Amino acid sequence: MNRLFRLGAVLRARQAQEDAAKAEVVRVRRAAADAAELASRREAALQEAEVPAEGVAPSIAAALAARQALAADLSLARRLVAERSQAVHERMRDLTEKAQARRAVEKLIERQIAAERRLAALAEQRALDDIAATRRPSVTVGSEQVPGGVW
């Protein structure tokens, strides 16, 4: 039973690690969604930015520079999306490892409980066998059965 107590403590620790990993996955997924939203806003802004078809050279140059800056922002946002997506995959892998570690401890506990039950059943069977082996057989005397009989 002492071993089960120690395994229970290990199980609680593994469960806490798994819960922390789940929270981290949620946090990183939220960050990835925010990055995707930012990228879509940058892309929309780039689509809306137009270069005037005609006008003075400085205004056309300014519009081109603005579009170039928007394109650079979009590129950075897409890189951020890729990085956050990679972080999500890494955290999911970490969560999977933590869940497997927890499940391994649960299986150890289940095996230990089953082994203890088998030992208890075996001890009970031995006790019953001892009782049966030491009991004196009953004897039929006339039409009555007399327990214990005579040796």
C-alpha positions, -999 to 999 in steps of 0.1 A, spaced: 0 0 0 29 23 7 40 19 -29 6 29 -41 8 61 -20 41 70 -36 27 62 -71 -3 84 -62 20 113 -55 39 107 -87 6 106 -106 -5 139 -91 28 154 -102 24 140 -137 -11 153 -139 0 188 -128 27 187 -155 1 177 -181 -22 205 -169 6 230 -172 14 217 -207 -23 220 -217 -23 256 -205 8 263 -225 -8 248 -256 -38 271 -252 -16 301 -247 5 294 -277 -26 287 -299 -40 320 -288 -7 337 -298 -8 319 -332 -43 330 -338 -34 366 -329 -4 364 -353 -27 351 -381 -52 379 -375 -23 404 -377 -11 389 -409 -46 391 -424 -49 427 -414 -15 435 -429 -25 417 -461 -58 437 -463 -39 469 -458 -15 461 -486 -44 453 -509 -61 486 -501 -29 506 -506 -30 519 -542 -4 536 -562 -19 565 -580 -20 561 -617 -10 596 -623 3 625 -602 35 641 -593 66 620 -589 70 626 -551 35 614 -544 40 582 -565 73 576 -548 57 581 -514 29 556 -523 54 531 -535 74 534 -503 43 530 -482 34 498 -501 69 485 -497 67 492 -459 33 474 -458 48 445 -478 77 443 -453 52 443 -424 32 416 -441 64 395 -445 72 399 -408 37 390 -398 38 358 -420 71 349 -404 56 354 -370 27 331 -380 51 304 -391 71 307 -358 40 306 -337 27 276 -357 60 258 -350 56 267 -313 21 252 -313 35 219 -328 63 218 -302 39 224 -273 15 198 -286 45 173 -288 53 183 -252 17 178 -241 17 144 -258 48 134 -239 33 146 -206 1 127 -212 20 95 -220 40 99 -188 8 103 -168 -8 73 -185 23 52 -178 20 60 -140 -17 52 -142 -9 18 -158 16 11 -130 -10 19 -104 -35 -4 -122 -10 -32 -123 -1 -27 -87 -38 -28 -76 -43 -59 -97 -13 -76 -82 -25 -68 -47 -59 -82 -55 -44 -114 -68 -22 -117 -36 -53 -111 -14 -73 -137 -34 -44 -161 -31 -41 -156 6 -78 -160 10 -77 -192 -10 -48 -205 11 -67 -198 43 -97 -217 29 -75 -245 19 -60 -247 54 -94 -247 69 -105 -274 46 -74 -295 52 -77 -293 90 -114 -299 92 -124 -334 101 -147 -350 76 -183 -356 86 -195 -392 92 -229 -406 86 -241 -426 116 -273 -443 108 -294 -418 91 -277 -388 107 -246 -370 96 -223 -362 124 -199 -333 118 -163 -339 127 -166 -376 128 -141 -398 146 -105 -403 135 
